[in-house]
Amino acid sequence: MANKRSLGARTLLYPAPVLVVGTYDADDNPDMMTVAWGGVCCSKPPCVAVSIRAGRLSHANIMLHQAFTVNLPAVDHVAEADFVGTVSGRDVDKFAATGLTAVRAEHVHAPYVAEFPVVLECKVVHIAELGAHTMFVGEVLDTKVDEEALGPDGKVDIDGVGFLAYITGEESYRALGPSVGGAFSVGKRFKTD
């Protein structure tokens, strides 16, 4: 058995998703920011959560409009995803700087990124102050997927898209790799009934 070394209280969950959150400011200018603190938090109704610091423009935008989009970039847009997480929308028009296209969401008052293969349109249903971050829980009202990102079975082609993951502590991005086993089946060998 391997010996474990304590690293203290840290958020080392691997991998973290790379999520680009789309919002409108008070003048309806589109903005986006990259977050790694987020994920699925409920299946019925379908909800995702993103955690954002109070000083960020996206935080103020979500509080104002009670809506956001979650955009999943692929590896071919890693530079854009990184950039929009390192500058403020107060100082830079991130869509203009990156050449990405803002599209008005159909179901919520927020923009999405046309070039990213998967988009979730979310209305805020819960806000939790957690300390350094505020967690926004958004009910997913619609999910949009590029036709070319869908496999013949109508599901997202994970291998074909090449989604990004963020590695905490290493501060790097990685592409998701191949499947290593079927969920709810690979562990059946341990069942005794």
C-alpha positions as a printed NumPy array, in Angstrom:
array([[  0.   ,   0.   ,   0.   ],
       [  1.33 ,   3.44 ,  -0.945],
       [  2.191,   5.995,   1.713],
       [  0.257,   9.245,   1.425],
       [  1.717,  12.684,   2.163],
       [ -0.484,  15.509,   3.446],
       [ -0.546,  18.58 ,   1.201],
       [ -2.966,  20.472,   3.423],
       [ -6.435,  21.717,   2.547],
       [ -6.399,  22.094,  -1.243],
       [ -8.89 ,  21.745,  -4.089],
       [ -7.08 ,  18.979,  -5.965],
       [ -9.887,  17.385,  -7.935],
       [ -8.753,  16.063, -11.291],
       [ -9.684,  17.042, -13.901],
       [-11.721,  20.23 , -13.633],
       [-13.871,  21.139, -16.616],
       [-12.952,  24.18 , -18.687],
       [-16.167,  26.203, -18.778],
       [-16.63 ,  29.535, -20.511],
       [-19.487,  31.465, -18.916],
       [-21.348,  33.914, -21.135],
       [-23.193,  36.967, -19.745],
       [-24.472,  40.399, -20.735],
       [-23.517,  43.523, -18.83 ],
       [-25.931,  46.336, -17.879],
       [-25.67 ,  47.787, -21.412],
       [-26.218,  44.364, -23.046],
       [-22.584,  44.066, -24.13 ],
       [-21.613,  40.383, -24.32 ],
       [-18.889,  39.117, -22.024],
       [-17.363,  35.747, -21.222],
       [-14.981,  34.327, -18.665],
       [-13.343,  30.978, -18.14 ],
       [-14.04 ,  29.127, -14.918],
       [-12.817,  25.768, -13.699],
       [-14.933,  25.704, -10.533],
       [-18.129,  24.243, -11.878],
       [-20.029,  21.168, -12.88 ],
       [-23.27 ,  19.249, -12.762],
       [-25.107,  19.605,  -9.448],
       [-28.58 ,  18.109, -10.156],
       [-30.166,  15.866, -12.772],
       [-33.875,  16.638, -12.205],
       [-34.231,  19.451, -12.979],
       [-30.96 ,  19.544, -14.909],
       [-28.7  ,  22.054, -13.155],
       [-25.076,  23.119, -13.293],
       [-23.144,  25.272, -10.843],
       [-20.364,  27.765, -11.479],
       [-18.398,  29.555,  -8.772],
       [-17.177,  33.09 ,  -9.443],
       [-15.463,  35.706,  -7.261],
       [-17.604,  38.71 ,  -6.342],
       [-15.257,  41.247,  -7.943],
       [-15.589,  39.758, -11.417],
       [-17.753,  41.438, -14.066],
       [-19.432,  38.097, -14.801],
       [-20.548,  37.93 , -11.163],
       [-22.254,  41.333, -11.452],
       [-23.77 ,  40.367, -14.81 ],
       [-25.26 ,  37.149, -13.458],
       [-26.651,  38.963, -10.42 ],
       [-28.244,  41.539, -12.755],
       [-29.807,  39.222, -15.339],
       [-30.127,  35.987, -13.317],
       [-28.893,  34.074, -16.357],
       [-25.726,  32.732, -17.965],
       [-24.54 ,  30.262, -20.561],
       [-21.969,  27.55 , -20.079],
       [-19.884,  26.999, -23.198],
       [-17.595,  23.987, -23.625],
       [-14.523,  24.802, -25.73 ],
       [-12.593,  22.177, -27.639],
       [ -8.809,  21.886, -27.918],
       [ -8.701,  24.025, -31.064],
       [ -9.813,  27.004, -28.945],
       [ -7.558,  26.49 , -25.922],
       [ -5.812,  29.859, -26.44 ],
       [ -9.12 ,  31.722, -26.568],
       [-10.43 ,  29.909, -23.494],
       [ -7.255,  30.722, -21.589],
       [ -7.252,  34.386, -22.643],
       [-10.836,  35.12 , -21.587],
       [-10.026,  33.827, -18.115],
       [ -7.06 ,  36.168, -17.708],
       [ -8.502,  39.592, -18.606],
       [-11.5  ,  41.569, -17.387],
       [-14.469,  42.464, -19.558],
       [-14.268,  45.876, -17.896],
       [-11.042,  46.477, -19.839],
       [-11.29 ,  44.289, -22.952],
       [-14.023,  43.278, -25.387],
       [-13.145,  39.594, -25.224],
       [-15.25 ,  38.632, -28.241],
       [-13.535,  41.247, -30.415],
       [-10.069,  40.379, -29.08 ],
       [-10.433,  36.642, -29.76 ],
       [-12.528,  36.82 , -32.921],
       [-15.165,  34.593, -31.318],
       [-18.822,  35.21 , -32.114],
       [-21.43 ,  36.149, -29.494],
       [-24.901,  34.752, -30.196],
       [-27.977,  35.751, -28.185],
       [-29.282,  32.689, -26.344],
       [-32.785,  31.597, -27.171],
       [-34.079,  30.863, -23.649],
       [-32.106,  33.162, -21.315],
       [-30.716,  36.69 , -21.385],
       [-27.092,  35.742, -22.01 ],
       [-24.798,  35.231, -25.008],
       [-23.158,  32.018, -26.071],
       [-20.01 ,  31.352, -28.086],
       [-20.883,  30.208, -31.619],
       [-17.534,  28.47 , -32.179],
       [-17.748,  26.233, -29.103],
       [-19.423,  22.867, -29.759],
       [-21.671,  22.618, -26.686],
       [-23.727,  25.344, -24.987],
       [-26.019,  25.179, -21.945],
       [-28.517,  28.009, -21.468],
       [-29.081,  28.507, -17.734],
       [-31.414,  30.534, -15.531],
       [-30.259,  31.143, -11.969],
       [-32.254,  29.152,  -9.421],
       [-29.959,  29.37 ,  -6.391],
       [-27.088,  31.551,  -5.182],
       [-24.772,  30.499,  -2.361],
       [-22.05 ,  32.664,  -0.819],
       [-19.197,  30.254,  -0.094],
       [-16.296,  32.474,   0.962],
       [-13.992,  33.648,  -1.817],
       [-16.553,  32.571,  -4.431],
       [-20.278,  32.795,  -5.04 ],
       [-21.827,  29.637,  -6.415],
       [-24.531,  30.191,  -9.018],
       [-26.78 ,  27.22 ,  -9.663],
       [-28.373,  27.438, -13.075],
       [-31.223,  25.312, -14.319],
       [-30.405,  24.213, -17.853],
       [-33.287,  25.342, -20.054],
       [-31.692,  24.18 , -23.302],
       [-28.549,  22.463, -24.534],
       [-27.266,  23.213, -28.012],
       [-24.701,  21.009, -29.757],
       [-23.011,  21.527, -33.139],
       [-24.25 ,  18.944, -35.655],
       [-20.648,  17.97 , -36.441],
       [-20.053,  17.224, -32.757],
       [-22.749,  14.539, -32.74 ],
       [-22.008,  10.914, -33.491],
       [-24.258,   8.611, -35.527],
       [-26.111,   7.687, -32.31 ],
       [-27.109,  11.339, -31.725],
       [-24.82 ,  11.661, -28.687],
       [-21.872,  14.028, -28.362],
       [-18.77 ,  12.474, -29.94 ],
       [-16.39 ,  13.081, -27.035],
       [-13.341,  11.697, -28.865],
       [-14.109,  13.652, -32.032],
       [-14.662,  16.974, -30.267],
       [-11.6  ,  16.972, -28.004],
       [-12.902,  18.74 , -24.913],
       [-10.527,  20.484, -22.522],
       [ -9.802,  19.761, -18.882],
       [ -7.962,  21.984, -16.405],
       [ -5.39 ,  20.424, -14.08 ],
       [ -5.377,  22.175, -10.71 ],
       [ -1.943,  22.626,  -9.137],
       [ -0.227,  21.995, -12.464],
       [ -2.07 ,  24.962, -14.022],
       [ -2.3  ,  23.323, -17.424],
       [ -4.941,  22.239, -19.909],
       [ -5.271,  18.703, -21.189],
       [ -7.457,  17.051, -23.761],
       [ -9.828,  14.392, -22.496],
       [ -8.584,  10.935, -23.425],
       [-10.266,   7.775, -24.645],
       [-12.869,   5.82 , -22.71 ],
       [-11.439,   3.274, -20.267],
       [-14.677,   1.517, -19.348],
       [-18.443,   1.72 , -19.469],
       [-20.172,   3.535, -16.612],
       [-22.47 ,   1.352, -14.518],
       [-20.987,  -1.78 , -16.1  ],
       [-17.187,  -1.982, -15.722],
       [-17.576,  -2.448, -11.951],
       [-20.146,  -5.242, -12.17 ],
       [-17.45 ,  -7.847, -11.516],
       [-17.491,  -6.818,  -7.834],
       [-21.226,  -7.454,  -7.402],
       [-22.086, -10.529,  -5.382],
       [-25.843, -10.74 ,  -5.926]])
